[in-house]
Amino acid sequence: MMRGNGNMQNMMKQMQKMQKKMEEAQVQLGEEKIEGTAGGGMVTVIVTGHKEIVDVQIKPEVVDPDDVEMLQDLVLAATNDALKKAEELTSKTMGQFTKGMNLPGGMF
């Protein structure tokens, strides 16, 4: 009976260590800057690893008052590009913690 208890304590310690590493990884993700572009770099959107948009850059030559729709499409495409890259980074970073664990999908 005592040995089983010791294993449980050991497992709890391991879980706490992993929890701390996960929290550190989350903080690090928030500090990452991921760039998405469209129109060959005419529009650039920068997001953090937490998928927060922190910057939008638009080259003046892409601004055409007669074709606002194209600019909107480029901003949308650059934003989606940045968010997709942020998602991939998050999956790669946090995936190392969920490998081999039977956690319900969508936890991260």
N, CA, C and O of each residue as an XYZ file, in Angstrom:
432
protein
N       0.838     -1.195      0.000
C       0.000      0.000      0.000
C       0.876      1.249      0.000
O       0.592      2.197     -0.732
N       1.928      1.264      0.804
C       2.798      2.433      0.894
C       3.512      2.694     -0.427
O       3.683      3.842     -0.836
N       3.932      1.604     -1.095
C       4.678      1.782     -2.340
C       3.823      2.461     -3.406
O       4.295      3.333     -4.136
N       2.589      2.059     -3.481
C       1.659      2.666     -4.440
C       1.527      4.160     -4.184
O       1.460      4.949     -5.126
N       1.491      4.548     -2.921
C       1.379      5.953     -2.527
C       2.606      6.738     -2.989
O       2.486      7.858     -3.485
N       3.792      6.136     -2.820
C       5.036      6.771     -3.256
C       5.031      7.031     -4.751
O       5.472      8.087     -5.204
N       4.530      6.066     -5.524
C       4.437      6.231     -6.971
C       3.507      7.388     -7.325
O       3.755      8.150     -8.259
N       2.441      7.493     -6.559
C       1.472      8.565     -6.805
C       2.121      9.927     -6.551
O       1.926     10.862     -7.327
N       2.892     10.039     -5.464
C       3.576     11.299     -5.149
C       4.588     11.635     -6.238
O       4.709     12.788     -6.652
N       5.305     10.626     -6.691
C       6.290     10.808     -7.746
C       5.610     11.301     -9.029
O       6.105     12.201     -9.707
N       4.477     10.694     -9.338
C       3.727     11.086    -10.527
C       3.239     12.540    -10.403
O       3.263     13.296    -11.374
N       2.806     12.907     -9.217
C       2.340     14.283     -8.993
C       3.492     15.274     -9.185
O       3.298     16.348     -9.755
N       4.691     14.914     -8.708
C       5.867     15.776     -8.876
C       6.176     15.951    -10.361
O       6.463     17.054    -10.828
N       6.111     14.843    -11.086
C       6.368     14.896    -12.531
C       5.351     15.807    -13.222
O       5.701     16.603    -14.093
N       4.096     15.676    -12.818
C       3.034     16.497    -13.410
C       3.268     17.979    -13.097
O       3.054     18.834    -13.956
N       3.700     18.280    -11.885
C       3.976     19.672    -11.510
C       5.137     20.240    -12.325
O       5.097     21.393    -12.753
N       6.171     19.422    -12.536
C       7.305     19.845    -13.355
C       6.839     20.150    -14.777
O       7.199     21.168    -15.369
N       6.026     19.233    -15.302
C       5.531     19.409    -16.668
C       4.654     20.658    -16.748
O       4.734     21.418    -17.714
N       3.832     20.863    -15.748
C       2.954     22.042    -15.689
C       3.795     23.322    -15.757
O       3.453     24.264    -16.472
N       4.885     23.342    -15.011
C       5.768     24.515    -14.985
C       6.401     24.741    -16.360
O       6.482     25.872    -16.840
N       6.844     23.655    -16.980
C       7.436     23.760    -18.320
C       6.408     24.239    -19.334
O       6.727     25.023    -20.228
N       5.182     23.769    -19.196
C       4.105     24.191    -20.103
C       3.833     25.689    -19.936
O       3.651     26.406    -20.921
N       3.807     26.148    -18.700
C       3.571     27.573    -18.434
C       4.695     28.419    -19.030
O       4.448     29.476    -19.611
N       5.935     27.939    -18.878
C       7.074     28.661    -19.455
C       6.965     28.707    -20.979
O       7.244     29.733    -21.599
N       6.558     27.593    -21.570
C       6.408     27.533    -23.026
C       5.318     28.501    -23.487
O       5.461     29.159    -24.517
N       4.230     28.583    -22.720
C       3.141     29.514    -23.058
C       3.637     30.958    -23.030
O       3.312     31.746    -23.918
N       4.420     31.304    -22.017
C       4.976     32.656    -21.901
C       5.872     32.934    -23.098
O       5.801     33.999    -23.711
N       6.712     31.964    -23.421
C       7.627     32.116    -24.552
C       6.850     32.309    -25.850
O       7.242     33.124    -26.686
N       5.758     31.574    -26.028
C       4.924     31.724    -27.225
C       4.397     33.150    -27.337
O       4.338     33.717    -28.428
N       4.016     33.720    -26.202
C       3.485     35.075    -26.194
C       4.515     36.105    -26.628
O       4.165     37.187    -27.098
N       5.795     35.758    -26.468
C       6.864     36.683    -26.834
C       7.322     36.500    -28.279
O       8.025     37.350    -28.826
N       6.917     35.378    -28.895
C       7.291     35.122    -30.290
C       6.574     36.102    -31.223
O       5.420     36.460    -30.990
N       7.261     36.526    -32.266
C       6.658     37.382    -33.291
C       6.655     36.597    -34.598
O       7.711     36.211    -35.100
N       5.472     36.364    -35.144
C       5.321     35.592    -36.364
C       4.789     36.504    -37.455
O       3.834     37.255    -37.259
N       5.434     36.417    -38.610
C       5.103     37.317    -39.712
C       4.331     36.590    -40.788
O       4.707     35.498    -41.214
N       3.244     37.208    -41.222
C       2.486     36.707    -42.365
C       2.512     37.778    -43.435
O       2.421     38.969    -43.137
N       2.639     37.349    -44.694
C       2.702     38.328    -45.776
C       1.747     37.968    -46.897
O       1.284     36.833    -47.013
N       1.468     38.966    -47.718
C       0.656     38.758    -48.916
C       1.122     39.758    -49.968
O       1.723     40.784    -49.649
N       0.832     39.437    -51.228
C       1.187     40.345    -52.317
C       2.691     40.521    -52.436
O       3.173     41.615    -52.729
N       3.434     39.440    -52.209
C       4.885     39.515    -52.316
C       5.504     40.485    -51.328
O       6.482     41.162    -51.644
N       4.935     40.553    -50.134
C       5.488     41.417    -49.095
C       4.892     42.821    -49.091
O       5.350     43.686    -48.343
N       3.879     43.054    -49.917
C       3.228     44.374    -49.950
C       2.468     44.635    -48.656
O       2.371     45.771    -48.194
N       1.927     43.557    -48.078
C       1.218     43.656    -46.798
C       1.842     42.639    -45.849
O       2.003     41.468    -46.196
N       2.188     43.092    -44.659
C       2.774     42.227    -43.637
C       1.971     42.377    -42.352
O       1.674     43.488    -41.912
N       1.627     41.245    -41.761
C       0.917     41.245    -40.483
C       1.773     40.447    -39.508
O       2.223     39.344    -39.818
N       1.993     41.018    -38.327
C       2.792     40.334    -37.309
C       1.900     39.998    -36.118
O       1.188     40.851    -35.588
N       1.959     38.730    -35.716
C       1.179     38.261    -34.577
C       2.122     37.631    -33.558
O       3.248     37.260    -33.886
N       1.652     37.516    -32.323
C       2.411     36.799    -31.304
C       2.010     35.332    -31.358
O       1.072     34.953    -32.058
N       2.733     34.521    -30.610
C       2.383     33.108    -30.503
C       1.037     32.888    -29.839
O       0.483     31.790    -29.901
N       0.503     33.930    -29.199
C      -0.842     33.854    -28.602
C      -1.906     34.340    -29.578
O      -3.058     34.562    -29.204
N      -1.493     34.503    -30.855
C      -2.400     34.906    -31.946
C      -2.975     36.299    -31.738
O      -4.129     36.562    -32.079
N      -2.173     37.180    -31.184
C      -2.559     38.577    -31.000
C      -1.844     39.397    -32.071
O      -0.618     39.346    -32.176
N      -2.602     40.149    -32.863
C      -2.001     40.960    -33.919
C      -1.331     42.169    -33.284
O      -1.965     42.938    -32.560
N      -0.023     42.328    -33.569
C       0.724     43.424    -32.954
C       1.173     44.470    -33.969
O       1.550     45.579    -33.591
N       1.134     44.122    -35.266
C       1.560     45.099    -36.263
C       0.984     44.755    -37.629
O       0.856     43.586    -37.994
N       0.641     45.797    -38.373
C       0.202     45.662    -39.761
C       0.993     46.685    -40.557
O       0.968     47.878    -40.254
N       1.698     46.208    -41.582
C       2.478     47.106    -42.431
C       1.951     47.006    -43.856
O       1.786     45.913    -44.398
N       1.692     48.161    -44.448
C       1.179     48.219    -45.819
C       2.081     49.150    -46.617
O       2.252     50.318    -46.265
N       2.655     48.624    -47.693
C       3.512     49.457    -48.554
C       2.622     50.467    -49.286
O       1.565     50.097    -49.797
N       3.035     51.730    -49.342
C       2.218     52.783    -49.949
C       1.789     52.477    -51.387
O       0.685     52.841    -51.793
N       2.649     51.814    -52.156
C       2.319     51.564    -53.565
C       1.162     50.591    -53.774
O       0.622     50.498    -54.876
N       0.777     49.865    -52.719
C      -0.344     48.931    -52.853
C      -1.678     49.622    -52.542
O      -2.747     49.055    -52.771
N      -1.603     50.858    -52.015
C      -2.815     51.594    -51.662
C      -3.369     52.277    -52.917
O      -2.804     53.251    -53.414
N      -4.477     51.748    -53.410
C      -5.131     52.295    -54.602
C      -6.570     52.637    -54.230
O      -7.383     51.741    -54.003
N      -6.892     53.949    -54.165
C      -8.252     54.352    -53.774
C      -9.337     53.747    -54.668
O     -10.487     53.614    -54.247
N      -8.972     53.381    -55.901
C      -9.955     52.784    -56.815
C     -10.076     51.278    -56.636
O     -10.958     50.653    -57.225
N      -9.206     50.697    -55.836
C      -9.258     49.251    -55.630
C      -9.017     48.902    -54.165
O      -8.069     48.190    -53.832
N      -9.881     49.410    -53.302
C      -9.788     49.148    -51.869
C      -9.970     47.654    -51.581
O      -9.386     47.112    -50.644
N     -10.796     47.002    -52.411
C     -11.089     45.583    -52.220
C      -9.816     44.727    -52.284
O      -9.659     43.784    -51.509
N      -8.913     45.062    -53.209
C      -7.670     44.303    -53.323
C      -6.841     44.451    -52.042
O      -6.272     43.476    -51.551
N      -6.778     45.657    -51.513
C      -6.036     45.905    -50.281
C      -6.637     45.112    -49.124
O      -5.915     44.521    -48.322
N      -7.960     45.106    -49.048
C      -8.636     44.334    -48.001
C      -8.295     42.855    -48.121
O      -8.039     42.186    -47.120
N      -8.293     42.347    -49.362
C      -7.962     40.933    -49.598
C      -6.528     40.629    -49.171
O      -6.261     39.579    -48.587
N      -5.600     41.554    -49.466
C      -4.200     41.354    -49.090
C      -4.025     41.348    -47.573
O      -3.280     40.531    -47.033
N      -4.713     42.264    -46.888
C      -4.640     42.312    -45.417
C      -5.198     41.017    -44.834
O      -4.626     40.445    -43.906
N      -6.314     40.564    -45.385
C      -6.938     39.321    -44.938
C      -5.999     38.137    -45.161
O      -5.826     37.300    -44.276
N      -5.398     38.073    -46.346
C      -4.492     36.961    -46.674
C      -3.259     36.977    -45.764
O      -2.832     35.927    -45.282
N      -2.694     38.150    -45.529
C      -1.512     38.254    -44.660
C      -1.856     37.867    -43.228
O      -1.069     37.202    -42.554
N      -3.028     38.279    -42.763
C      -3.471     37.942    -41.412
C      -3.651     36.434    -41.270
O      -3.191     35.835    -40.298
N      -4.323     35.825    -42.245
C      -4.529     34.375    -42.196
C      -3.204     33.628    -42.259
O      -3.036     32.604    -41.597
N      -2.263     34.136    -43.050
C      -0.932     33.529    -43.152
C      -0.233     33.565    -41.789
O       0.319     32.561    -41.340
N      -0.262     34.720    -41.145
C       0.383     34.875    -39.833
C      -0.273     33.973    -38.790
O       0.419     33.320    -38.009
N      -1.602     33.935    -38.777
C      -2.313     33.116    -37.783
C      -2.054     31.631    -38.007
O      -1.937     30.870    -37.046
N      -1.962     31.209    -39.281
C      -1.676     29.809    -39.590
C      -0.282     29.437    -39.065
O      -0.099     28.378    -38.464
N       0.695     30.323    -39.299
C       2.053     30.065    -38.813
C       2.086     30.043    -37.280
O       2.800     29.234    -36.688
N       1.317     30.926    -36.640
C       1.256     30.966    -35.176
C       0.653     29.665    -34.638
O       1.112     29.125    -33.631
N      -0.367     29.180    -35.316
C      -1.018     27.925    -34.923
C      -0.039     26.765    -35.033
O       0.020     25.909    -34.151
N       0.736     26.740    -36.128
C       1.722     25.676    -36.322
C       2.781     25.725    -35.220
O       3.183     24.689    -34.690
N       3.228     26.932    -34.880
C       4.230     27.086    -33.824
C       3.674     26.625    -32.479
O       4.359     25.946    -31.714
N       2.432     26.999    -32.200
C       1.787     26.591    -30.953
C       1.670     25.071    -30.879
O       1.968     24.470    -29.847
N       1.235     24.450    -31.980
C       1.092     22.989    -32.006
C       2.435     22.312    -31.783
O       2.540     21.338    -31.037
N       3.466     22.847    -32.446
C       4.802     22.262    -32.320
C       5.325     22.437    -30.894
O       5.878     21.504    -30.312
N       5.150     23.627    -30.340
C       5.670     23.927    -29.000
C       4.916     23.162    -27.927
O       5.532     22.537    -27.063
N       3.599     23.202    -27.970
C       2.809     22.572    -26.917
C       2.628     21.072    -27.157
O       2.352     20.320    -26.223
N       2.783     20.643    -28.401
C       2.622     19.232    -28.747
C       3.604     18.334    -28.021
O       3.305     17.173    -27.744
N       4.787     18.875    -27.712
C       5.794     18.073    -27.003
C       5.291     17.654    -25.620
O       5.745     16.649    -25.073
N       4.364     18.413    -25.059
C       3.856     18.092    -23.715
C       2.720     17.072    -23.768
O       2.494     16.331    -22.811
N       2.015     17.043    -24.885
C       0.844     16.170    -24.962
C       1.168     14.825    -25.599
O       0.337     13.916    -25.576
N       2.381     14.683    -26.175
C       2.775     13.401    -26.777
C       2.706     12.300    -25.731
O       3.232     12.440    -24.627
N       2.060     11.219    -26.087
C       2.011     10.083    -25.187
C       1.007     10.218    -24.061
O       0.849      9.300    -23.256
N       0.322     11.357    -23.994
C      -0.694     11.527    -22.952
C      -2.069     11.453    -23.597
O      -2.272     11.962    -24.699
N      -2.988     10.836    -22.928
C      -4.334     10.744    -23.470
C      -5.173     11.919    -22.990
O      -6.042     11.778    -22.130
N      -4.888     13.089    -23.573
C      -5.657     14.278    -23.210
C      -6.754     14.475    -24.239
O      -6.555     14.182    -25.418
N      -7.896     14.961    -23.818
C      -8.963     15.218    -24.781
C      -8.480     16.229    -25.817
O      -7.774     17.180    -25.484
N      -8.859     16.018    -27.059
C      -8.452     16.923    -28.132
C      -8.928     18.346    -27.863
O      -9.932     18.560    -27.183
N      -8.200     19.308    -28.400
C      -8.595     20.710    -28.264
C      -8.186     21.354    -26.965
O      -8.606     22.477    -26.685
N      -7.370     20.677    -26.149
C      -6.947     21.303    -24.893
C      -5.967     22.443    -25.128
O      -5.866     23.367    -24.321
N      -5.230     22.365    -26.269
C      -4.275     23.426    -26.570
C      -4.571     24.015    -27.916
O      -3.874     24.930    -28.356
